[in-house]
Amino acid sequence: MGAWLALAAIPTMAATPRCDLPEELGMREIDELLSRRAVDLVRRAADPMDRLTGLVAPSAPFDLGGGDVGRPLGKGTRGARELVRLMHADSYRYLGWGYMNTPRDGCARYEINVEFTDSSTQTLSLMTFQFEAGVIVEAKGWQRSFQSGPLQISR
């Protein structure tokens, strides 16, 4: 009976991500670190041999809408790989932290926004990543077309 209880507890313990971040960090450092992790996920998910260990919770849902249609992409590493396949991103952008750098628990839940660009089709994927214990537990976004170019300013 004792062995059964120990085996029954294994999935619960495995579902709780282990946090590798310090308990107390400034919000500026947390924002920068998690933004880089989101970019790292996209970079690494393009490699089918990379297991994405420590970056994505197995139950993390991924979604990338476009036009007027939402597109669930799957969960965990499968969802992350499908996100990368659809985005065709060749660059990224995230904004820096512009507020007071107050100390926070690095392992708490945070929302991070990163834009990924496919310059060949002029498509922008605006992504919101939810992190808990430093691991992505959800990623949702929307694709939009964009126009850019130089400004002709006379001086």
C-alpha positions in Angstrom: 0.0 0.0 0.0 2.8 2.4 0.8 4.5 1.8 -2.5 1.3 2.5 -4.4 0.9 5.9 -2.6 4.5 6.8 -3.5 3.9 5.9 -7.2 0.6 7.8 -7.2 2.4 11.0 -6.0 5.0 10.9 -8.8 2.9 12.7 -11.5 1.9 15.4 -9.1 5.5 16.1 -8.1 6.7 16.0 -11.8 3.9 18.5 -12.8 5.3 21.2 -10.5 8.2 22.9 -12.3 11.4 23.3 -10.3 12.4 27.0 -10.3 16.0 27.8 -11.2 15.7 31.5 -10.5 16.7 33.3 -7.3 13.9 34.0 -4.9 14.5 37.7 -5.0 15.3 39.6 -8.2 14.6 43.1 -9.5 11.6 43.3 -11.8 13.9 44.6 -14.6 16.1 41.5 -14.3 13.1 39.2 -14.3 11.6 40.8 -17.3 14.9 40.7 -19.3 15.6 37.1 -18.2 12.1 35.8 -19.1 12.0 37.7 -22.4 15.3 36.0 -23.4 13.9 32.6 -22.4 10.9 33.2 -24.7 13.3 34.0 -27.6 15.5 31.0 -26.7 12.4 28.8 -26.8 11.7 29.9 -30.4 15.3 29.5 -31.4 15.6 26.0 -29.8 12.2 24.7 -30.9 13.4 25.0 -34.5 15.8 22.2 -33.8 13.8 18.9 -33.7 16.6 17.3 -31.7 16.4 19.8 -28.9 14.1 18.5 -26.1 13.5 22.0 -24.8 14.2 20.7 -21.3 13.5 23.3 -18.6 11.8 25.8 -20.9 8.3 24.5 -21.5 5.8 22.7 -19.2 4.4 19.6 -20.8 0.8 20.9 -20.3 1.6 24.4 -21.7 -0.9 25.3 -24.4 0.3 27.2 -27.5 -2.0 29.3 -29.7 -1.4 31.6 -32.7 -4.4 33.3 -34.2 -4.5 35.0 -37.5 -7.2 37.1 -39.2 -10.4 36.3 -37.3 -9.5 32.7 -36.4 -7.7 31.4 -33.4 -5.4 28.4 -33.9 -4.6 26.1 -31.0 -1.3 24.5 -31.8 -0.9 21.8 -29.2 0.8 21.5 -25.8 4.3 21.4 -24.6 7.2 20.8 -27.0 4.8 19.8 -29.8 2.9 23.1 -29.5 6.2 25.1 -29.3 7.5 23.5 -32.5 4.2 24.1 -34.4 4.4 27.8 -33.2 7.9 28.1 -34.7 6.8 26.4 -37.9 3.9 28.8 -38.4 5.8 32.0 -37.5 8.8 31.6 -39.8 10.4 34.3 -37.6 13.8 35.7 -38.6 13.9 38.4 -35.9 12.4 39.4 -32.5 11.8 42.5 -30.4 10.8 43.0 -26.8 10.6 46.2 -24.8 12.8 46.9 -21.8 11.4 47.3 -18.3 10.6 51.0 -17.8 9.3 51.1 -14.3 10.7 51.0 -10.8 13.0 48.0 -10.4 11.3 46.6 -7.3 12.4 43.2 -5.9 10.1 40.3 -6.7 10.0 36.6 -6.3 11.7 35.3 -9.4 9.6 32.1 -9.3 6.2 33.7 -9.3 3.9 33.9 -12.3 4.8 36.5 -15.0 3.5 37.6 -18.3 6.1 38.5 -21.0 5.4 40.0 -24.5 7.7 39.4 -27.4 7.2 40.2 -31.1 8.5 37.9 -33.7 8.9 39.0 -37.4 8.9 37.1 -40.6 10.4 39.8 -42.8 9.9 37.9 -46.1 6.1 38.1 -45.7 6.0 41.2 -43.5 4.1 39.3 -40.8 4.4 40.1 -37.1 3.5 37.5 -34.4 2.6 39.3 -31.2 3.2 36.7 -28.5 2.3 36.7 -24.8 4.1 34.1 -22.7 3.0 33.1 -19.2 5.9 31.9 -17.0 5.6 30.1 -13.7 8.8 29.1 -11.8 10.8 30.3 -14.8 9.0 27.9 -17.2 6.6 28.7 -20.0 3.1 27.5 -18.9 1.2 29.2 -21.8 1.9 31.0 -25.0 -0.8 32.9 -27.0 -0.4 35.3 -29.9 -1.8 36.8 -33.0 -0.3 37.4 -36.4 -0.7 40.7 -38.2 0.7 42.1 -41.4 2.8 45.2 -41.2 4.4 47.9 -43.4 7.7 49.7 -42.7 10.1 51.9 -44.5 12.3 54.9 -44.2 10.9 58.3 -43.5 11.6 61.1 -46.0 12.2 64.1 -43.7 13.5 67.3 -45.2 15.7 69.4 -43.0 
